Amino acid sequence: MDKEIDYLFLTMMDYYHVIVGGGSISGLLAAREIANAGFSVLVLEEDSEVGTPEHCGGLVSISGIQKLGIIPSFNSIQNDRIRYAEIKSSSKTFKLTTEKQKVIVLDRRTLDKHIAYQAQKMGAEIRTRCSVRSLSKNNDNNNTDESRHYYYIRTSQGDLRCSYFVDARGVGSLIQKNRNGVLQSAQYEVYASWIDHETIEVKFDVNKYPGFFAWVIPTGSGSGKVGVAGNSINAANALDSYLNSKGEKYSVIRKVYAPIWIAGPIEDFVSARTIIIGDAAGQTKPTTAGGIYTCGMGGVYAGRAISNALKQNDDKLLKDYKNNWFSLFKDEFNKMLLFRNILGRLDNVALDELFSTISETQIVDISNTGDFDFHSTAISKILRTKSGSKIMKAIFSNEIRRLLS
């Protein structure tokens, strides 16, 4: 009798074909695709507003955002005049022209709301300030009802049922399983006269930002997103020091602190009927931790695979998500991870040597043929030239210094 009462209670819960935990870009795009296919989908966002807190720098190529099926609204574009990328080591600098890559800076808070609106128009439901507290599955093999395939989800706003659960809860999901590959970061929105609205700045310094770099992403003339990340650093102190090193006045109007992931994708994106996407799947770029395009495509591919599995009642179709994402990004991520491993073994002296090998001809070539969404294109062009031997020498010299120290 008690089992019958429990079963009746469970079947009275709100049911959705799919529940998405996390309302960032990957989760919202997955919801959009699922709703567009005619299935019920609910997005649960633990924060009080979609798009906040904004952890992302907002850099993306126009072609990348178009491939996600998004036409950015006018008020979501913070800067469409990025012309240069200035890359610095401790004493060397080279400057790339980025006009042909058509890079823009987006306000993620506005962009995510735009995608949420797309998903809602297709039929998705979105709840804010609602977090997933637990996830369980009915394992009663004696129950022949379809309910044995349901997930029971306890949330801060009540209990729910679904057939598929999409984990888009960000880096927090990864940290619970593996802290390797996580760096601490800080990003401020800054007003300062020294911010050039046409130029992205990237500063490498192994001592100050081990394993990563500092950056300036202009959002306009005299305004931008300035940040740092690194292994085992106090990100707030490091960022304050970087800003002060400019030697000019600045004003900070917003501060965000968040972990970032640079270790590449997790081994498996699908476990039973749980599908992992976006930051939670490690789909951010190992070189920059950017993920609008790479994480966004994870959401698109996952949403389509789940929709097909529902249509044909065949969970084997879920594997199409992983296959499609890896078909597009596997080689790229492998190369970025290799390059990150090389950089991780260089000290500032070796970095200066590496930067000094990059010729003006290479800079022009990379500027003309580089692809913002696939960084390995530029990396390969540097390593395939005659200067590649000098780079290897710089790495070898660095290893000798490490041994002697």
ABEGO torsion letter per residue (X at the ends): XAAAAAAAAAAABBBBABBBBEABAAAAAAAAAAAAAGBBBBBBBABABBGOBBABAGBBBAAAAAAAGBBBBAAABABAABABBBBBBAABBBBBBAAAAGBBBBBAAAAAAAAAAAAAAAGBBBBBGBBBABBBBBABAABABAAAABBBBBBAAEBBBBABBBBAAEAAAAAAABABGBBBBBBBBBBBAABBAABBBBBBBAAABBGBBBBBBBAEBGBBBBBBBBBGBBAAAAAAAAAAAAGBBBBBABBBBBBBBAAEBBABABBEABBBBEAAAGABBAAAGBAAAAAAAAAAAAAAAAAAAAAAGBAAAAAAAAAAAAAAAAAAAAAAAAAAAAAAABBAAAAAAAAAABBAAAAAAAAAABBAABAAAAAAAAAABAAAAAAAAAAAAAAAAAAAX
